[in-house]
Amino acid sequence: MSTNQLIYLVFGLVLVIALLFDLGLMSKKNATITIKKALIQTLFWVGLSLAFWVFLWFEKDAVVATKYVSAYLMEWSLSIDNIFVFILIFSFFKVGEQDSGRALLIGILLAILFRVVFIALGIELIARFHWLLYVFGAFLLYTGIKLFAKKEEEEFEPEKSKIYIWATRLFRVTNLPPEGRYLLKHNNKIYFTSLAMVVLMLAATDIVFALDSIPTVVSLVRERADQPFTADDVLVIYSSNIFAVLGLRSLFFLLRGAVSKFDYLQQGIAVVLVFIGVKMLIEFFHIRISIYISLAVIVVCIAGSILYSLYAARKGVPPEVKDGSL
């Protein structure tokens, strides 16, 4: 058995065992997920992801391991941005505590399926037309600048999203209490419940976010735009994406009460996207940036924006709260 086959086998076994553990012991049906349980689950998934990083370090080398942890941290930080949108979706559909865990799990598993398809498609397209990386670089540069300048009031509105409008036109949707069901029979007709709409919108939202995250990860792991993908590149892209997305559910329950404490996270992510966009574009001039520099930029920008969000005075907070009089 080759090293790559061994790594994929270990990766697959770890994911299956982890999902069984997560489902069987920590995500029982109709169970309420507390902050303590969410913290345990988050530490579990992050610990598992970092353990895989150590495994890659010993089975491969420091470069592959650094590419993986860079891609994972980038995906993880983008996932936090995802969570803010997820919270708005759950709030809009008034999903109860006991239904949230399973609905989120199904949405995330669908998101993983779609990501696998998009990654495979993206790798094939870039392998055939390497100049597409320059197009993605320009797209990330534009996205980063737009995200940095995005105003706080420009909030995602589920009822105005294209996927919601499309789904309500295509399917019968009922406002009756779902009671844990995704399909409901009423007057001899089958209806989608609000839970089914939540799952659909979660998966669709993640696809939109994947348009940023997949080119970003591809840029981080590729040594040169004009070189073919190596087996290590493909391994890092898939594993970092899947580990980051699987940790979304526990992170959702951990952060949903603290969304206002990360006001400046989007600026940190925006700077990283601009950096990676520029990194992709300057490769045209044969200028290459080391993966270690990329990792340092990601850590500094994301950690810095989170710390600044925690300690800086937030916009919109009443003066009496800032002064500590309440």
ChimeraX attribute file (.defattr): number of C-alpha atoms within 10 A of each C-alpha:
attribute: neighborCount
match mode: 1-to-1
recipient: residues
	/A:1	5
	/A:2	6
	/A:3	10
	/A:4	14
	/A:5	10
	/A:6	12
	/A:7	17
	/A:8	13
	/A:9	12
	/A:10	14
	/A:11	16
	/A:12	13
	/A:13	12
	/A:14	14
	/A:15	16
	/A:16	12
	/A:17	11
	/A:18	16
	/A:19	15
	/A:20	13
	/A:21	12
	/A:22	15
	/A:23	15
	/A:24	11
	/A:25	9
	/A:26	16
	/A:27	19
	/A:28	14
	/A:29	14
	/A:30	15
	/A:31	14
	/A:32	15
	/A:33	20
	/A:34	12
	/A:35	16
	/A:36	11
	/A:37	16
	/A:38	19
	/A:39	16
	/A:40	15
	/A:41	22
	/A:42	21
	/A:43	15
	/A:44	16
	/A:45	21
	/A:46	18
	/A:47	12
	/A:48	17
	/A:49	22
	/A:50	17
	/A:51	12
	/A:52	22
	/A:53	23
	/A:54	17
	/A:55	16
	/A:56	20
	/A:57	16
	/A:58	11
	/A:59	15
	/A:60	15
	/A:61	12
	/A:62	14
	/A:63	14
	/A:64	20
	/A:65	22
	/A:66	22
	/A:67	24
	/A:68	31
	/A:69	20
	/A:70	25
	/A:71	29
	/A:72	26
	/A:73	18
	/A:74	25
	/A:75	24
	/A:76	22
	/A:77	19
	/A:78	22
	/A:79	21
	/A:80	20
	/A:81	17
	/A:82	19
	/A:83	20
	/A:84	19
	/A:85	18
	/A:86	24
	/A:87	16
	/A:88	16
	/A:89	22
	/A:90	22
	/A:91	12
	/A:92	14
	/A:93	16
	/A:94	14
	/A:95	19
	/A:96	17
	/A:97	13
	/A:98	16
	/A:99	18
	/A:100	22
	/A:101	22
	/A:102	20
	/A:103	23
	/A:104	22
	/A:105	19
	/A:106	17
	/A:107	22
	/A:108	22
	/A:109	16
	/A:110	19
	/A:111	24
	/A:112	22
	/A:113	13
	/A:114	17
	/A:115	22
	/A:116	16
	/A:117	11
	/A:118	16
	/A:119	19
	/A:120	13
	/A:121	12
	/A:122	17
	/A:123	20
	/A:124	13
	/A:125	14
	/A:126	18
	/A:127	17
	/A:128	11
	/A:129	12
	/A:130	17
	/A:131	15
	/A:132	16
	/A:133	24
	/A:134	19
	/A:135	15
	/A:136	22
	/A:137	25
	/A:138	18
	/A:139	17
	/A:140	26
	/A:141	24
	/A:142	15
	/A:143	17
	/A:144	25
	/A:145	15
	/A:146	14
	/A:147	18
	/A:148	18
	/A:149	12
	/A:150	14
	/A:151	9
	/A:152	10
	/A:153	6
	/A:154	7
	/A:155	11
	/A:156	13
	/A:157	11
	/A:158	20
	/A:159	12
	/A:160	9
	/A:161	12
	/A:162	11
	/A:163	16
	/A:164	17
	/A:165	12
	/A:166	10
	/A:167	15
	/A:168	13
	/A:169	10
	/A:170	9
	/A:171	12
	/A:172	13
	/A:173	18
	/A:174	18
	/A:175	10
	/A:176	12
	/A:177	14
	/A:178	18
	/A:179	15
	/A:180	19
	/A:181	14
	/A:182	16
	/A:183	17
	/A:184	17
	/A:185	11
	/A:186	10
	/A:187	6
	/A:188	7
	/A:189	8
	/A:190	14
	/A:191	19
	/A:192	21
	/A:193	23
	/A:194	25
	/A:195	26
	/A:196	20
	/A:197	21
	/A:198	26
	/A:199	24
	/A:200	19
	/A:201	22
	/A:202	25
	/A:203	21
	/A:204	19
	/A:205	19
	/A:206	23
	/A:207	18
	/A:208	11
	/A:209	14
	/A:210	20
	/A:211	16
	/A:212	18
	/A:213	22
	/A:214	22
	/A:215	25
	/A:216	24
	/A:217	24
	/A:218	24
	/A:219	22
	/A:220	27
	/A:221	24
	/A:222	20
	/A:223	18
	/A:224	17
	/A:225	23
	/A:226	15
	/A:227	10
	/A:228	15
	/A:229	18
	/A:230	11
	/A:231	9
	/A:232	16
	/A:233	20
	/A:234	16
	/A:235	17
	/A:236	26
	/A:237	26
	/A:238	19
	/A:239	19
	/A:240	24
	/A:241	26
	/A:242	22
	/A:243	22
	/A:244	23
	/A:245	23
	/A:246	22
	/A:247	21
	/A:248	22
	/A:249	22
	/A:250	23
	/A:251	22
	/A:252	22
	/A:253	23
	/A:254	21
	/A:255	19
	/A:256	15
	/A:257	11
	/A:258	10
	/A:259	15
	/A:260	16
	/A:261	17
	/A:262	20
	/A:263	18
	/A:264	22
	/A:265	23
	/A:266	22
	/A:267	21
	/A:268	24
	/A:269	22
	/A:270	26
	/A:271	21
	/A:272	24
	/A:273	27
	/A:274	23
	/A:275	19
	/A:276	27
	/A:277	26
	/A:278	16
	/A:279	21
	/A:280	29
	/A:281	22
	/A:282	15
	/A:283	18
	/A:284	15
	/A:285	7
	/A:286	10
	/A:287	11
	/A:288	15
	/A:289	16
	/A:290	11
	/A:291	19
	/A:292	14
	/A:293	10
	/A:294	19
	/A:295	19
	/A:296	11
	/A:297	18
	/A:298	24
	/A:299	18
	/A:300	13
	/A:301	18
	/A:302	24
	/A:303	15
	/A:304	15
	/A:305	20
	/A:306	20
	/A:307	15
	/A:308	18
	/A:309	17
	/A:310	15
	/A:311	10
	/A:312	12
	/A:313	11
	/A:314	16
	/A:315	9
	/A:316	8
	/A:317	10
	/A:318	10
	/A:319	10
	/A:320	9
	/A:321	9
	/A:322	11
	/A:323	8
	/A:324	7
	/A:325	7
	/A:326	8
